[in-house]
Amino acid sequence: MLLAALFTTSCEEMMSKMDNPVSSYLTVSESDVVLNLDTVYQIKVETINSDNPVTYKSSDKTIATVDANGLVTPVGNKEGDIEITVAVAASAYYQAGEQKVKIAVKQPLTFEALEDGQIYLGFYNDITLEKPIVITTNRKAKKEYTSSATITVKKGDKLQFESANDHTGDYFFNGSYYTNRYVNIMPQSKCAVYGNVMSMITPDGNYHTNKTITQPYALQYLLRGYSTWTGTGYDYKTVAHDKYKLVLPATTLADYCYYYMLSNTGITEAPELPAKKMANYCYGYMFSNCRNMTKAPQLSSLQLANYCYYNMFSGCTSLKAAPALPATKLANSCYWGMFQNCSSLTETPELKAESLPYACYEYMFRYCYKLSKVTCLAKEMTNTYALYRWLQGAGTDQSVTSRTLVRNTENNNWFNSDSYLINAWAIPTGWTISPAID
């Protein structure tokens, strides 16, 4: 009878008589995970605790969320490091259990093929990098490149670009002259670009937290595009992705670091540029001839450098509004040609600086045919060419019925002239000076 009683006693009845509940033995399959923005990750859990459900909690829901089944999903385009806490509560029979899953959410520079075709990876002017460029196709096949190559792609292919170098471009004196040397990724068929460009210049691989560009010319020409004339417009091969963004997170820049980097691409909205302090030529020609661009980035820098915005948006013929330019202390040629040939530009920022150094506004709004108003608060000119041809051809479109320069009330030196004078407060004939000068 005693044996029968033992065999009929349930497991719960036996465990209820235990002084100490047993461990839940909670385990996870991986404790460190790298997750791309365009993927999800399923946490796999094992536990013997059947009394309570396993729960999941994200340390930062703005980066990634986790559902009741342990499926981790990145949110938007935000990179970062988070922890998922996996837990099961204590019960009468089991101890509580908890594990942490560290997840690095990051997206390397990525091209998604929108049609069958090719991507050309160019190593120009004999540039040699210490480490190869690593391309991962569809998160499976990895291949290293140390010289130029043409890569065949199928529609839907995703190619991720990474390198352990701290630059992909430099400047070299070959004994006779200086030349730019650089790596360039140029699709020959239509591809959407997104991800973090710092994946190309972060030796330790932590590009999702890297905010510093250490080398001059670091990313120059990297994404400079290729386009063909269709008879009615330009067909760009590098375009923006419809969901994921191109990210340029650096807050510390170096000379020429983004020189020509996105020139001649089909992007419609410029990526955010969070740097507060400029470097020489850092944004030179950066978006030149991006004829489909309709939205410029916010430019909040108060510390400018020589030629820092040199021809930055030149040839962006769809751009209608210029970003704010809050700096009050300028540098030589800082805005040289910045909006030159922006033929649709109708709005300009208030030019706050009171003192104008060498060539600071030279060619700035040249051939902005639809421009009708400029506010310039300058009172003194400390060097030549500050306003040289800055409004040449501006406001000449037949749709423009009035053209007005709003001046600092303390500066009575302005006058109208169609001659291109140096050291002169000149604006073209047909422009009204306001307030009027007696």
C-alpha positions in Angstrom: 0.0 0.0 0.0 2.9 2.4 0.8 4.5 1.8 -2.6 1.2 2.5 -4.3 0.8 5.7 -2.4 4.3 6.9 -3.5 3.6 6.2 -7.1 0.3 8.0 -7.0 1.7 11.1 -5.3 2.0 13.9 -7.9 5.3 15.6 -8.6 3.8 18.9 -7.4 2.8 17.3 -4.1 6.3 16.0 -3.6 7.9 19.4 -4.5 5.6 21.3 -2.2 7.2 19.5 0.6 10.7 20.7 -0.4 12.3 23.3 1.8 14.1 25.0 -1.1 12.7 25.4 -4.6 15.0 24.2 -7.4 16.7 26.5 -9.9 14.8 27.4 -13.0 17.9 26.7 -15.1 17.1 29.6 -17.4 19.5 29.7 -20.4 19.6 31.7 -23.7 21.2 30.5 -26.9 23.4 33.7 -27.4 24.4 36.4 -24.9 26.0 38.7 -27.5 24.2 39.5 -30.8 24.8 41.8 -33.7 21.5 42.8 -35.3 21.1 44.9 -38.4 18.4 47.4 -38.8 16.8 45.5 -41.6 16.6 42.2 -39.7 15.0 40.7 -36.6 16.3 38.3 -34.0 14.6 35.5 -32.2 15.8 34.8 -28.6 15.8 31.1 -27.9 15.3 30.1 -24.3 15.4 26.9 -22.3 14.0 26.5 -18.8 12.4 23.8 -16.6 10.2 26.3 -14.9 6.7 25.5 -16.2 4.8 27.5 -13.5 5.5 31.0 -14.9 5.9 32.4 -18.4 9.3 33.7 -19.7 9.2 37.5 -20.0 11.3 39.9 -22.1 12.2 43.5 -21.6 14.2 45.9 -23.7 16.5 48.4 -22.1 15.8 51.0 -24.8 12.6 50.7 -26.8 13.7 53.5 -29.1 16.4 51.3 -30.5 14.7 47.9 -30.5 11.6 46.3 -29.0 11.0 42.7 -28.0 7.6 40.9 -28.0 6.2 38.3 -25.6 7.8 35.5 -27.6 11.3 37.0 -27.6 11.3 38.4 -31.1 13.6 41.5 -31.2 12.9 44.1 -33.8 14.9 47.3 -34.5 13.0 50.6 -34.4 13.4 53.0 -37.3 17.0 53.9 -38.2 18.5 54.2 -34.7 21.7 52.3 -33.9 23.0 51.5 -30.4 23.8 49.0 -27.7 20.9 47.6 -25.7 20.2 44.7 -23.3 17.2 42.3 -23.4 16.4 41.0 -19.9 15.0 37.5 -20.1 13.3 36.4 -16.9 11.0 33.9 -15.2 9.4 34.7 -11.9 9.8 32.5 -8.8 7.1 30.1 -7.7 6.5 27.6 -4.9 8.6 25.0 -6.7 11.2 27.0 -8.7 13.6 29.9 -8.0 13.5 33.0 -10.2 15.7 33.0 -13.3 17.2 35.9 -15.3 19.6 36.2 -18.2 20.8 39.3 -20.2 21.2 39.3 -24.0 23.5 42.1 -25.2 22.5 43.3 -28.7 24.4 45.7 -30.8 22.0 47.2 -33.3 24.0 48.5 -36.3 23.8 48.7 -40.0 26.9 48.8 -42.2 27.0 50.8 -45.4 24.6 48.8 -47.6 23.6 48.8 -51.2 20.3 47.0 -52.2 20.1 46.2 -55.9 16.8 47.5 -57.4 17.5 45.7 -60.7 19.9 43.2 -62.1 23.2 44.8 -63.0 26.6 45.6 -61.6 28.4 47.7 -58.9 31.8 49.0 -59.6 34.3 49.1 -56.7 37.1 51.4 -57.8 40.5 51.9 -56.2 41.5 55.1 -57.9 45.0 56.5 -58.5 46.7 53.5 -57.0 45.4 54.0 -53.5 46.6 51.2 -51.2 44.7 50.4 -47.9 46.3 48.6 -45.0 43.2 46.4 -44.7 40.9 45.1 -47.5 37.3 46.2 -48.2 35.0 43.4 -47.0 31.7 42.9 -48.9 29.1 40.6 -47.5 26.3 39.6 -49.9 22.9 38.7 -48.5 24.6 38.2 -45.1 26.2 35.0 -46.3 29.1 35.2 -48.7 32.0 37.4 -47.7 34.8 38.5 -50.0 37.8 40.8 -49.6 38.9 43.4 -52.1 42.2 45.2 -52.4 41.9 46.4 -56.0 39.2 47.5 -58.4 36.4 45.0 -59.3 33.1 44.8 -61.0 30.5 43.0 -58.9 27.4 41.4 -60.5 24.2 41.8 -58.6 20.7 40.4 -58.9 17.6 42.4 -58.0 17.0 42.2 -54.3 20.7 41.5 -53.4 22.0 43.4 -50.4 25.7 44.1 -50.2 27.2 45.3 -47.0 30.5 47.2 -47.1 33.0 47.3 -44.2 36.7 47.9 -43.6 39.1 48.0 -40.7 40.9 51.1 -42.1 40.6 54.6 -40.7 40.3 56.1 -44.2 39.3 55.2 -47.8 40.9 58.3 -49.4 44.0 60.4 -49.2 46.1 63.0 -51.0 49.4 62.1 -52.6 52.4 63.8 -54.2 53.7 61.6 -56.9 56.9 63.5 -57.5 55.3 65.9 -60.1 51.9 66.9 -58.7 49.4 66.2 -56.0 46.5 63.9 -56.7 43.4 62.5 -54.8 43.5 58.8 -54.2 40.3 57.1 -53.1 37.9 54.2 -53.0 34.6 54.7 -54.8 31.5 52.6 -54.8 29.6 53.3 -58.0 26.6 51.2 -59.1 26.2 50.8 -62.8 22.6 49.8 -62.4 20.0 51.2 -59.9 20.8 50.6 -56.3 19.4 52.0 -53.0 22.0 53.1 -50.5 21.6 53.1 -46.7 23.4 52.4 -43.5 26.3 53.9 -41.6 29.3 55.2 -43.6 31.5 54.8 -40.5 31.6 51.1 -41.2 34.2 51.9 -43.8 36.6 53.7 -41.4 36.3 52.0 -38.0 39.2 49.6 -37.3 37.6 48.1 -34.1 34.2 47.4 -35.9 32.2 49.5 -33.4 31.1 51.9 -36.1 27.6 52.3 -34.6 29.2 54.2 -31.7 32.1 55.9 -33.6 31.5 59.6 -34.0 35.1 60.7 -34.9 36.8 60.9 -38.3 40.5 60.9 -37.7 42.1 61.2 -41.1 42.0 63.9 -43.7 40.2 62.9 -47.0 38.8 59.9 -45.0 35.6 59.3 -47.1 36.2 61.5 -50.1 34.5 60.4 -53.3 33.3 57.3 -51.6 29.7 57.3 -53.0 30.1 59.7 -55.9 27.5 58.5 -58.3 27.0 57.7 -62.0 24.1 59.0 -64.1 22.9 58.9 -67.7 21.0 61.5 -69.6 17.6 60.2 -70.8 16.7 63.1 -73.0 14.3 64.6 -70.4 16.3 64.2 -67.2 19.1 62.4 -65.5 18.8 58.7 -64.5 20.8 58.2 -61.3 22.1 54.8 -60.4 22.6 55.5 -56.7 19.3 56.5 -55.0 17.9 56.7 -51.5 16.3 53.7 -49.8 12.5 53.9 -49.3 12.7 52.8 -45.6 16.3 53.0 -44.2 18.5 56.1 -44.1 22.1 56.8 -45.0 23.8 57.8 -41.7 26.8 60.1 -41.3 27.0 60.3 -37.5 30.5 61.9 -37.1 30.6 64.9 -34.8 34.4 65.4 -35.2 35.5 66.0 -38.8 38.8 66.2 -40.6 39.9 68.2 -43.6 38.3 67.1 -46.9 36.6 64.2 -45.1 33.3 64.3 -47.1 34.8 65.9 -50.3 32.5 64.9 -53.3 31.3 62.0 -51.2 27.6 62.0 -52.5 28.1 64.1 -55.6 26.0 63.1 -58.6 23.6 60.7 -56.8 19.8 60.5 -56.9 19.2 61.1 -53.2 16.2 63.4 -52.6 16.9 64.2 -49.0 20.4 64.9 -47.5 21.4 62.8 -44.5 21.7 64.5 -41.1 25.1 66.3 -40.5 25.4 66.6 -36.7 28.9 68.1 -36.5 29.1 71.5 -34.7 32.7 72.3 -35.7 33.8 72.4 -39.3 37.2 71.4 -40.9 38.8 72.8 -44.0 36.8 71.7 -47.1 35.0 69.1 -45.0 31.7 69.5 -47.1 33.3 70.6 -50.3 31.2 69.5 -53.3 29.5 67.0 -51.0 26.1 67.1 -52.7 27.1 68.7 -56.0 24.8 67.8 -59.0 22.3 65.9 -56.8 19.6 67.3 -59.1 16.8 65.4 -57.3 17.5 66.7 -53.9 14.6 68.7 -52.4 15.6 68.9 -48.8 18.9 70.0 -47.3 20.2 69.0 -43.9 20.2 71.2 -40.9 23.5 73.0 -40.5 24.0 74.2 -36.9 27.7 74.8 -36.8 28.9 78.0 -35.2 32.6 77.2 -35.8 33.5 77.4 -39.5 36.7 76.6 -41.3 38.2 77.7 -44.6 36.2 76.5 -47.6 34.1 74.3 -45.3 30.9 74.6 -47.4 32.7 75.0 -50.7 30.2 74.3 -53.5 28.3 72.0 -51.1 25.0 72.1 -53.0 26.1 73.4 -56.4 23.9 72.1 -59.2 21.1 70.9 -56.9 18.5 72.1 -59.3 15.5 70.9 -57.3 16.5 72.5 -54.0 14.0 75.3 -53.2 15.0 76.3 -49.7 18.4 76.7 -48.2 19.2 75.6 -44.7 19.8 78.0 -41.8 23.3 79.3 -41.5 23.6 80.4 -37.9 27.4 81.2 -37.7 28.2 84.9 -37.1 31.9 84.6 -37.4 33.0 83.4 -40.8 36.2 81.9 -42.3 37.9 82.5 -45.7 35.8 81.2 -48.6 33.5 79.4 -46.2 30.4 79.7 -48.3 32.2 79.9 -51.7 29.7 78.7 -54.4 27.6 76.9 -51.8 24.3 77.2 -53.8 25.7 78.0 -57.2 23.4 76.8 -60.0 20.6 75.9 -57.6 18.1 77.1 -60.2 15.0 76.4 -58.2 16.1 78.1 -55.0 13.6 80.7 -53.8 14.5 81.0 -50.1 17.8 81.8 -48.5 18.9 81.9 -44.9 19.6 85.1 -43.1 23.3 85.9 -43.4 24.0 86.9 -39.8 27.7 87.7 -39.9 28.6 91.4 -39.5 32.2 91.1 -40.8 33.1 89.5 -44.1 36.5 87.8 -44.6 38.2 86.8 -47.9 35.8 85.4 -50.5 33.3 84.2 -47.8 30.2 84.7 -50.0 31.9 84.5 -53.4 29.6 82.9 -56.0 27.3 81.9 -53.2 24.0 82.4 -55.0 25.3 82.6 -58.6 22.7 81.5 -61.2 20.0 81.0 -58.6 17.5 82.2 -61.1 14.4 82.2 -59.0 15.9 83.9 -56.0 13.9 87.0 -55.0 15.2 88.0 -51.5 18.5 88.0 -49.6 19.2 89.3 -46.1 22.8 90.3 -45.5 23.5 91.9 -42.1 27.2 92.6 -42.7 28.7 95.9 -41.7 32.3 95.6 -42.7 34.5 93.8 -45.3 37.9 92.8 -44.1 39.3 91.4 -47.3 38.7 91.2 -51.0 36.3 89.1 -53.1 33.8 88.7 -50.2 30.9 89.5 -52.5 32.4 88.8 -55.9 29.7 87.6 -58.3 27.7 86.3 -55.3 24.4 87.2 -57.0 25.4 86.9 -60.6 22.4 85.8 -62.6 20.3 85.5 -59.5 16.6 86.4 -59.7 16.6 86.6 -63.5 13.8 84.0 -64.1 10.7 85.6 -65.7 8.7 84.3 -62.7 10.5 86.7 -60.3 8.7 90.0 -60.2 10.9 91.7 -57.5 14.4 91.3 -56.1 15.3 92.6 -52.7 18.4 92.9 -50.6 17.7 93.4 -46.9 20.7 95.2 -45.4 22.0 96.1 -42.0 20.7 99.6 -41.3 24.2 100.7 -40.3 25.7 99.8 -43.6 25.0 102.5 -46.2 27.7 101.3 -48.6 25.5 99.1 -50.9 25.0 100.1 -54.6 23.8 98.5 -57.8 26.3 97.4 -60.4 26.6 94.8 -63.1 30.4 95.0 -63.0 32.1 92.3 -61.0 34.0 94.4 -58.6 36.2 93.3 -55.7 36.1 95.0 -52.3 32.6 96.4 -53.2 29.1 96.2 -51.7 27.6 95.6 -55.1 24.4 93.8 -56.1 23.1 93.5 -59.7 21.0 96.1 -61.4 17.3 95.4 -60.8 17.7 94.5 -57.1 16.1 96.9 -54.5 18.1 97.8 -51.5 16.1 97.8 -48.3 16.0 99.9 -46.3 16.5 102.4 -49.1 19.7 104.4 -49.1 19.2 108.1 -49.6 
